[in-house]
Amino acid sequence: MFPQLKSAIYLDNAGAPPPPTYVLEKTFDLLKHQLLGNPHSLGPSSFETQTQINEIRHLILKYLNTDQHSVVFTQNATHAIQLVQHFGFNQVYVHEFSHTSLLGLGGTVVSHVDQLPAQSGLFCYPAQCNFSGTRLPLDWIKRAQDKGHSVLLDTASYAMTSPMDLHKYPVDFMILSFYKLFGYPSGLGCLIVKNNLKLKSSYLGGGTVDAIAIEPLYLVHKPSTSARLETGTLPFQEIVSLRFGFEYIESLGGWYQLRTQTMDLFESCFQLMSGLKYPNGQPLCKLYVQDYQREMQGPILAFNLLQSDTNFIGYYTVMRLASVCQFHIRSGCFCNPGACQKHLGLSSIQIQENHQKHGHVCGDSIDLIDGKPTGALRLSFGYCNTPQDVDKWIAFLEEYFIQKHEYRHQPSEAQLQIEHLVVYPIKSCRGVKVEQSIVTRSGLQFDRQWKIVDVHERPMTLRKYPQLNQLQICLSDGIVSLKTPDQTSFATLLQKMDNTTETGDTHQSEGAQSVMCSFLKQSCTFEHSSGSFSNTSPLLLVSQDSINALNEHCPEQVSWHVFRPNVVISGLDPFVEETWKGKTLLLDDQAFYVTDLCERCDMINIRLDGTRSREPLLTLAKMRKQSGKIPFGVLLEHLPEHSKAPYVLKTGFIHEIQWV
């Protein structure tokens, strides 16, 4: 039923459940064999389309158990909220656990219906918090209406596994997102509107009027709510597919059976994760579930992981490790800042400082600031999940976070030497080995002075575009060139760089940009820096002896290339470099301060041919995980005041590592 899952364990149904094969096959079979026309026309195909759209409206209202509301199709749930914004409510009150889209209405944030004043306004709240799965009381609808307020209920998360009864809870406005229900189609939502409300849009789209003339304007709106508010041609091919989504849910036993199935999975996972403990008795999981009651909870489980000393493990580390193991989960704040702040204990001032002082933005990898999480992890269960998915998730947590794995390493007998010096002229592309290099505070000369950016000026990184590893990069006398894997395209990127200083003239040829755009199959360009586009440190050192020790236990042998180092050294006991943090060492008369260990993610699983593997990250996670992080290699900063001029580093044997 879900061939697209293959070996994946999909636990992000609150984000978007996978579309069932039944829905897709039925939809495309209908579009293949039935002619559908623009419903604004008068031909037979248009009449058939309008008939089917009306049937779908009836099906939705039947699902909601109401004949006192109208269905207004929208682009998505957010568009439905935007429609309500145009209805001119003077006072708006939004619950603190609302999705960002609801917060976009502005107004006053409240935490309980009792905080509403006894005056006319609009009260907006989610039936189910998409961060934690907490369900808010539906009787708040009547309590708010009794105070004179209209109510907008967000059921995008709630309706994923539970039907809403509008006969019992006659809300004024309600929003739905259909891909949250059936996985398909995306780009289609609806606003459910109570029929006794006299509403109209300030915009006159196609199909919203019965009569219209210009100069002078003569205008008569269509009488029905849906016709007045649905501007332009409806996405009729998507709308007719909804029939098959409802049929699929019925084939599972109906909505109440789906609710039972997903909550059984939630409770099993909740109980098992609650019981995961370290040998010292400390819990592994910090679960964001308060005062659990089944009827007031949806199948969503938000959490963070803890170390055995109760310090947090960064959610980004967990997310990347889970991804390598084929788990599809969600991380961050899930577009719900209020619930995120509440559960994580983050004040608005802290959020502001995290952004202004630390540069933290939504979707980045900054998961801990001063030891405190900036977001969380989330599991959400849907119709595609089975008890085996829960078992696999628990086994993953036990294997990579609870169990201890003992590994022994042989001391090195090799002579101490700098084996390789590597520069990466274009960030996220292949490195180039050099025999010697000028060293500056920004790293080796020519290292990461160029990066590739997309049309939105966002860096195009190896993690997102692993095919960048296939490009052959050449560096000769300060000139950088690149070749495609088939060597049919060649372009010069960098020209006339002074080979003895950090300065020089830069030039980006049109050919280089053309080659890169053609290779990546999208528009992009290059940016240049007089320093370096390095992420956290200008230099990375790894030990070949540590790589050898890793390969003794790794099911796939890896080379130094996957770690993208600048300096590869050998002749050390395995992993002794991890004891250098905070020290200053001399290599070939050049002084370097060891700023930190290099924290690793799934980018080290990308091979030179651009393919992805599960290794070496999984083996490293078992062998070397420290304080919730997975280190390999050390980060260096050059100290010219303690170094011997000229500031040049060379490959070859060295007598010993000295300390300053």
C-alpha positions, 0 to 999 in steps of 0.5 A, spaced: 500 500 500 506 504 501 511 502 496 514 509 496 516 507 503 521 501 501 525 500 508 523 507 511 520 507 517 516 514 516 514 517 523 512 524 520 505 523 519 503 530 522 508 533 517 505 529 511 502 522 511 505 518 505 499 518 499 496 511 499 497 507 492 489 506 492 488 514 492 493 515 487 491 509 482 484 511 483 485 519 482 490 517 475 485 512 473 479 517 473 483 523 470 485 518 464 479 516 463 474 521 464 474 528 461 473 534 466 473 541 464 473 548 467 467 548 472 466 556 469 464 553 462 457 550 460 460 544 456 458 537 458 465 536 461 464 542 465 458 540 467 460 533 470 466 537 473 461 541 477 457 535 479 463 532 482 465 538 486 458 538 489 458 531 491 465 532 494 462 538 498 457 534 500 462 528 502 466 533 506 460 536 510 457 529 511 464 527 514 463 533 519 456 531 521 453 538 519 448 541 514 449 548 517 456 550 514 459 551 507 465 548 504 470 554 501 476 551 497 482 554 498 490 553 496 491 550 503 490 551 511 494 558 511 490 561 505 483 559 509 486 563 515 488 569 510 481 569 508 478 570 515 483 575 516 479 579 511 472 579 514 474 585 519 474 583 526 476 588 530 479 584 536 482 577 535 485 573 540 489 567 539 491 561 543 498 560 545 499 553 542 497 556 535 501 554 529 505 560 526 499 561 521 494 562 526 499 567 530 499 571 523 492 574 524 495 578 530 491 580 536 492 578 543 495 571 545 491 567 551 492 561 554 485 559 556 478 561 554 476 564 561 481 570 559 477 572 553 473 579 555 465 579 554 465 583 547 465 581 540 471 578 537 474 572 534 477 567 538 482 562 534 485 556 537 487 549 535 483 543 536 490 539 537 497 542 538 501 540 532 507 540 537 505 536 543 499 533 540 495 536 546 488 536 545 484 543 547 477 542 549 472 543 544 467 546 549 471 552 549 467 553 542 460 555 546 464 558 551 467 563 547 461 564 543 457 565 549 461 571 550 460 574 544 466 571 540 466 568 533 471 562 533 476 559 528 478 552 530 484 549 526 483 542 525 489 541 520 492 536 526 486 534 529 483 531 523 488 527 521 486 521 525 479 524 528 473 526 525 470 533 527 462 533 529 460 540 527 453 538 529 455 537 536 460 543 536 457 548 531 464 552 530 463 559 526 470 557 522 474 551 521 480 550 517 482 543 514 488 541 510 487 535 505 494 532 504 494 532 512 488 527 512 490 523 505 497 525 503 494 527 497 493 532 494 498 537 496 496 545 495 488 544 497 485 546 503 478 548 505 475 553 510 468 551 513 464 557 514 457 557 518 451 559 513 448 564 517 454 568 517 454 574 511 461 574 508 464 576 502 471 577 499 474 584 498 477 581 492 473 580 485 475 573 482 473 569 477 466 566 478 464 570 485 459 575 481 452 574 478 453 580 474 458 586 473 459 592 469 465 597 469 464 605 469 460 606 473 461 599 477 455 595 477 456 588 481 452 583 484 455 577 488 453 570 488 448 568 493 452 562 496 458 563 501 462 558 497 461 562 490 462 568 493 469 566 497 472 562 492 476 566 487 478 564 480 478 557 477 478 551 483 483 546 482 478 541 480 483 535 478 485 535 486 478 536 489 475 530 485 481 526 488 478 527 495 473 522 494 478 516 494 481 519 500 475 518 504 474 511 501 481 509 503 479 511 510 473 507 510 477 501 508 481 501 514 475 501 518 473 508 518 476 514 522 474 512 529 478 505 528 484 510 525 484 514 531 484 507 536 490 504 531 494 511 532 493 512 539 495 505 541 501 506 537 502 512 541 501 509 548 506 503 546 511 508 544 510 513 550 510 507 555 517 504 552 520 511 551 518 512 558 522 506 561 528 507 557 534 508 562 541 508 563 545 503 567 545 509 573 538 509 573 537 516 569 532 516 564 534 517 556 528 521 554 525 528 556 517 527 554 513 533 553 507 530 555 503 533 561 497 529 565 496 524 560 489 522 558 488 518 552 481 522 550 485 529 550 491 527 546 493 526 539 498 521 536 504 526 536 510 525 541 515 530 542 521 529 546 528 530 547 534 526 549 538 526 555 545 524 557 546 519 563 548 526 567 542 529 565 545 534 560 541 534 553 543 531 547 542 536 541 536 534 537 540 535 530 545 529 532 539 525 534 536 527 527 542 525 523 543 519 526 536 517 525 536 519 518 541 514 516 537 509 520 532 510 515 527 513 520 523 519 518 522 524 524 521 531 525 526 536 529 525 544 531 519 547 533 514 545 528 512 552 526 509 552 533 513 557 537 508 558 543 508 550 545 515 550 543 517 556 548 512 553 554 515 546 554 522 548 553 522 553 558 524 558 553 523 566 554 521 571 548 528 574 551 532 568 550 529 566 543 531 573 541 538 572 544 539 566 540 537 569 534 541 576 535 547 573 539 548 566 536 545 567 529 540 561 530 534 561 525 528 556 524 531 550 520 538 550 522 543 546 526 544 550 532 540 545 537 543 547 544 545 554 546 548 554 553 546 547 554 539 548 553 535 545 547 532 550 541 527 545 539 525 538 540 524 532 536 517 529 534 514 522 532 507 522 529 503 516 527 498 515 522 495 510 517 501 507 514 504 505 521 505 498 525 507 496 531 513 494 528 515 501 527 515 502 534 519 496 536 524 498 531 525 505 534 526 503 541 531 498 538 534 504 535 534 508 541 537 502 545 543 501 540 545 508 539 544 511 546 543 506 551 548 500 550 555 501 551 560 498 546 567 496 547 572 497 542 580 496 543 585 499 539 592 497 537 598 503 538 601 506 532 608 503 530 608 508 524 613 514 524 610 521 525 609 525 519 604 529 515 601 525 510 597 530 506 595 537 506 588 538 502 585 544 500 578 545 498 578 551 493 570 550 492 566 549 498 562 542 498 566 540 492 572 535 492 579 537 495 586 538 492 592 535 495 598 539 495 605 538 497 606 545 501 601 551 503 601 558 506 598 558 512 593 564 515 588 565 520 583 563 515 586 556 513 590 554 508 591 558 502 585 558 497 581 553 501 574 554 501 574 561 498 569 560 493 562 557 494 556 555 490 549 559 492 542 558 489 537 563 486 535 565 493 543 566 495 543 560 499 549 556 500 548 549 496 552 544 500 554 537 499 549 534 504 543 537 500 547 536 493 552 530 494 553 530 486 558 535 488 563 530 490 563 528 483 566 534 480 574 534 479 577 540 482 584 542 479 588 547 482 595 550 478 599 556 480 593 559 483 588 557 478 582 553 479 578 549 474 573 544 474 571 538 470 564 534 470 565 527 471 565 525 464 570 530 463 566 533 457 565 540 460 571 544 463 571 551 466 576 556 469 573 559 475 579 563 479 585 566 475 591 570 477 591 569 484 598 571 487 601 564 490 605 568 495 600 572 499 593 572 500 591 577 495 590 577 488 585 578 482 579 574 482 575 572 476 568 568 475 568 566 468 561 565 465 563 558 463 564 556 470 557 558 472 554 555 466 558 548 467 555 548 474 548 550 472 548 545 467 551 539 472 546 541 478 540 542 473 538 549 476 540 556 476 546 558 481 552 562 481 559 563 485 561 567 491 568 569 493 571 571 499 578 574 501 578 569 507 574 563 507 567 560 507 569 555 513 563 553 517 566 553 524 574 553 524 579 554 518 583 548 519 581 540 520 586 535 522 584 528 522 589 522 524 590 516 519 591 512 525 584 513 528 581 512 521 585 505 521 582 503 528 575 505 525 576 501 519 577 495 524 570 495 526 566 499 520 563 494 515 565 499 510 572 501 509 573 508 508 578 513 506 580 520 509 576 523 503 570 522 507 572 527 513 574 532 508 580 534 512 586 539 511 591 536 515 592 528 515 597 526 520 600 519 522 604 516 527 599 517 533 596 512 537 588 512 535 584 518 537 589 521 542 588 527 538 581 528 542 585 529 548 588 536 545 583 540 546 585 547 549 592 546 547 597 549 542 601 544 538 607 545 533 607 542 527 613 543 522 615 550 526 607 552 525 603 553 531 596 551 532 591 552 537 586 546 538 579 549 539 575 543 539 573 536 537 570 536 530 562 534 531 560 529 525 554 528 521 551 524 516 555 528 511 561 523 512 557 518 509 557 521 502 562 517 497 566 521 492 562 518 487 556 522 490 552 516 493 550 515 500 552 510 505 550 508 512 557 508 514 562 511 518 557 515 522 553 509 525 560 505 527 563 512 530 556 513 534 557 507 537 565 507 538 566 515 540 560 518 542 561 523 547 557 528 551 551 526 546 556 528 540 559 524 535 567 527 534 572 525 529 578 530 528 580 536 531 579 543 529 585 548 529 587 555 528 593 558 526 597 562 531 602 566 527 605 570 533 608 563 535 610 560 528 616 561 524 616 565 518 615 564 512 608 561 515 608 554 510 606 547 512 609 542 508 608 534 508 613 529 510 616 526 516 616 530 523 621 529 529 615 530 534 609 534 536 611 539 540 607 543 545 607 551 546 
